[in-house]
Amino acid sequence: VTIVGVGLMGGSLGMALKDKGLAKEVMGWGRNEGRLEAARELGAIDRGTRDRGEALAGTDLLVFATPIGVTSRIAPEWFADAPPGCMITDMVSVKGTLVDDLTALAGPRRYYASSHPLCGSEDTGVGAARPDLFDGKLCLITPVPKTKKPAIGGVQSLWQALGMTVISMAPTRHDQVVAAVSHFPLLLASALINQIGDEKLLKFSGTGLLDTTRIAGSSPVMWAEIITANKKAVLGQLDGMMETLMLVKQHVKSGDPARIKGWLQRASRRRRKM
């Protein structure tokens, strides 16, 4: 197995594959020798290299665990050099046109299907990787009409072997879903912490504020790219939230506890279903 990018997600994948005995060898590729060595020392990979040819030699499975822009930029060379019969997937969190573009690169002799494990952490880097990251979580796979059936089956089997529940949906639907349950909540958590203008007030915060703003501590660089790539779907969520906040304002302004209670009860019921 070859993992391109051994940060949190790539490192966790390597650990999980090794922990469950699903790969004879896990090869990691990256541009930073120090990070590759750290990944090896932590047990995320068996070997690391900065050479694409070495990374691809004899690999059966190629996984892109790199950001959206990096994946789009480097994929053509990796697909071209991947061995015939190689299974290929990515873990990018916004699909857009990427799936169609990469499917076209696969050609007749390679098997590509896009995927997105819905798990992670506000922490980044291989130091935050752990082998149980995928256990019991959900993974979305996003085939298009030209995706080969063996690719869908192979990628589905990969994530299921790592303890994930797999759901298939179109790339467009995927981007709408993650905008609602992942990308927009990140913006909302960030807006909430930024709303507290006086930072001196933060010393009075309890677990409520900590819990609701946890993901605001995530990588700004990574999330700026994700939000930009999924702009249309995220803007739709923002428009909906503006309407929701106006409704909440009306409830509070009314001074009617019953109206406020009813709105809060609806939220409480939804939260308990998660």
C-alpha positions in Angstrom: 0.0 0.0 0.0 1.3 3.5 -0.9 0.0 6.5 1.0 0.6 9.9 -0.5 0.8 12.3 2.4 1.3 10.9 6.0 -0.4 13.5 8.2 -3.3 12.8 10.5 -5.4 10.9 7.9 -2.7 9.2 6.0 -0.8 8.3 9.2 -4.0 6.9 10.8 -4.6 4.9 7.6 -1.2 3.4 7.7 -1.5 2.6 11.4 -4.9 1.0 10.9 -3.8 -1.1 8.0 -0.8 -2.4 9.9 -2.8 -2.9 13.2 -5.3 -5.1 11.4 -2.8 -6.9 9.2 -4.3 -5.7 6.0 -1.0 -4.8 4.2 2.3 -6.6 3.8 4.1 -3.2 3.6 2.9 0.4 4.0 4.9 2.9 2.0 4.6 6.6 2.7 5.4 9.4 0.3 6.0 13.0 1.2 8.3 16.0 0.5 9.7 16.3 4.0 12.2 13.7 5.1 11.8 14.6 8.7 8.1 14.0 8.7 8.5 10.7 6.9 11.0 9.6 9.5 8.6 10.7 12.2 5.8 8.7 10.6 8.0 5.6 10.4 9.0 6.0 14.1 5.4 6.3 15.1 4.5 3.1 13.2 2.4 4.8 10.6 4.5 3.5 7.7 7.1 0.8 7.2 9.2 2.9 4.8 9.1 6.5 3.5 10.4 8.0 0.3 10.4 11.3 -1.6 10.7 9.4 -4.9 7.5 8.7 -6.8 8.9 5.8 -8.7 10.1 4.1 -5.5 6.8 4.7 -3.8 4.8 3.1 -6.7 7.0 0.1 -7.3 4.8 -3.0 -6.9 2.0 -1.2 -5.1 -1.5 -2.7 -5.1 -3.3 0.2 -3.5 -2.6 3.9 -3.9 -4.2 6.4 -1.5 -4.1 10.1 -1.8 -4.2 11.6 1.7 -3.3 15.1 0.5 -5.3 18.3 0.4 -7.6 19.1 -2.5 -5.3 21.4 -4.4 -2.2 19.1 -4.0 -4.2 16.0 -5.1 -5.4 17.7 -8.2 -1.9 19.0 -9.1 0.1 15.8 -8.6 -2.5 13.2 -9.6 -1.8 13.1 -13.3 1.8 11.9 -12.8 0.9 9.4 -10.1 -1.9 7.9 -12.2 0.4 7.7 -15.2 3.1 5.8 -13.3 0.8 3.6 -11.2 1.2 -0.1 -12.0 -1.5 -1.8 -14.1 -4.3 -3.2 -12.0 -3.6 -0.8 -9.2 -6.5 0.3 -7.0 -6.6 4.0 -6.4 -8.6 6.2 -4.0 -8.4 9.6 -2.4 -9.7 11.1 0.9 -10.4 14.7 -0.1 -13.3 16.3 1.6 -14.7 18.2 -1.4 -15.3 16.3 -4.6 -16.5 19.0 -7.1 -15.1 18.0 -10.5 -12.1 16.1 -9.0 -13.8 12.7 -9.3 -14.5 13.1 -13.0 -11.0 14.4 -13.6 -9.3 11.5 -11.8 -11.6 8.9 -13.2 -10.5 10.0 -16.7 -6.9 9.6 -15.6 -7.4 6.0 -14.6 -7.7 4.7 -18.1 -8.6 1.0 -18.8 -5.9 -0.6 -16.6 -6.3 1.1 -13.3 -9.2 1.2 -10.8 -10.1 4.5 -9.2 -13.0 5.3 -6.9 -13.2 8.4 -4.7 -13.9 8.2 -1.0 -14.1 10.4 2.1 -13.9 8.9 5.6 -16.0 11.1 7.9 -13.6 11.3 10.8 -10.7 13.4 11.9 -9.5 15.8 14.6 -8.9 19.4 15.2 -5.2 18.3 15.6 -3.0 17.9 12.6 0.1 16.0 11.6 1.1 12.4 12.0 1.7 13.0 15.7 -2.1 13.1 16.1 -2.6 9.9 14.0 -4.1 6.8 15.7 -5.1 3.4 14.4 -8.7 3.5 15.7 -9.6 6.7 13.9 -11.8 4.9 11.5 -13.5 2.4 13.8 -17.2 2.7 13.8 -17.2 5.8 11.6 -18.9 6.6 8.3 -17.2 6.7 4.9 -18.8 8.2 1.8 -17.7 6.8 -1.6 -18.6 9.0 -4.6 -18.7 7.0 -7.9 -19.6 8.6 -11.2 -21.0 6.8 -14.3 -17.6 5.9 -15.6 -16.3 4.5 -12.3 -15.4 0.8 -12.8 -17.4 -1.7 -10.6 -14.3 -3.4 -9.3 -13.0 0.0 -8.1 -16.2 0.6 -6.2 -16.1 -2.9 -4.7 -12.4 -2.6 -3.8 -12.6 0.7 -2.2 -15.7 -0.2 -0.3 -14.0 -3.4 1.0 -11.0 -1.3 2.2 -13.0 1.0 4.4 -15.3 -1.8 5.7 -12.2 -3.8 6.7 -11.1 -0.8 8.7 -14.4 -0.9 10.6 -16.3 1.8 8.7 -19.9 1.9 7.4 -19.8 2.8 3.8 -22.5 4.8 1.9 -22.4 5.6 -1.8 -23.6 8.9 -3.3 -23.0 11.2 -6.2 -20.1 13.8 -5.8 -22.6 16.7 -5.9 -24.7 15.2 -3.2 -21.6 14.5 -1.1 -20.5 18.2 -1.3 -24.0 19.3 -0.1 -24.0 16.8 2.8 -20.5 17.7 4.1 -21.3 21.4 3.8 -24.2 20.9 6.2 -22.6 18.5 8.7 -18.9 19.5 8.6 -17.9 22.6 6.7 -20.6 25.0 7.9 -20.3 23.8 11.6 -16.6 24.7 11.4 -17.5 28.3 10.3 -20.2 28.5 13.0 -17.8 27.4 15.7 -15.3 30.0 14.5 -18.0 32.7 14.3 -19.0 31.9 17.9 -15.5 32.3 19.3 -14.9 35.4 17.2 -18.2 36.9 18.4 -16.7 37.2 21.9 -14.9 40.4 21.2 -13.2 40.8 24.5 -10.7 38.0 24.9 -10.6 38.6 28.6 -14.1 37.0 28.8 -12.7 33.7 27.6 -11.3 33.0 31.1 -14.9 32.7 32.3 -15.8 30.0 29.8 -17.0 26.6 30.9 -17.4 23.3 29.1 -20.3 24.5 27.0 -18.2 27.0 25.1 -15.3 24.6 24.9 -17.5 21.8 23.4 -19.2 24.0 20.9 -16.0 25.7 19.6 -13.7 22.6 19.6 -13.3 22.5 15.9 -12.5 26.2 15.7 -9.0 25.1 16.8 -8.5 23.2 13.5 -6.0 24.2 10.8 -6.9 27.6 9.2 -4.9 26.8 6.1 -6.6 23.4 5.5 -10.1 24.8 6.2 -9.7 27.9 4.1 -9.0 25.6 1.1 -12.0 23.3 1.9 -14.5 26.2 2.3 -13.3 27.9 -0.9 -13.6 24.6 -2.8 -17.1 24.0 -1.6 -18.2 27.6 -1.7 -21.6 27.1 -3.4 -22.9 24.5 -0.9 -21.5 26.4 2.1 -23.1 29.6 1.0 -26.5 27.8 0.9 -26.0 26.8 4.5 -25.0 30.3 5.5 -28.2 31.7 3.9 -30.2 29.1 5.9 -28.5 30.1 9.1 -29.2 33.8 8.6 -32.9 32.9 8.4 -32.6 30.7 11.5 -31.0 33.4 13.5 -33.7 35.9 12.5 -36.3 33.4 13.8 -34.4 33.0 17.0 -34.2 36.7 17.4 -38.0 37.0 17.0 -38.5 34.3 19.7 -36.2 36.0 22.1 -37.6 39.5 21.4 -41.2 38.2 22.0 -40.4 37.5 25.6 -42.5 34.4 25.4 -40.8 31.5 27.2 -43.1 29.0 25.5 -41.8 30.0 22.0 -38.2 29.8 23.1 -38.8 26.4 24.9 -40.4 24.9 21.8 -37.5 25.9 19.6 -35.0 24.5 22.1 -37.0 21.3 22.5 -36.8 20.7 18.7 -33.0 21.1 18.9 -32.7 18.8 21.9 -34.7 16.0 20.2 -32.5 16.3 17.1 -29.3 16.2 19.1 -30.3 13.1 20.9 -30.8 11.3 17.6 -27.1 11.8 16.6 
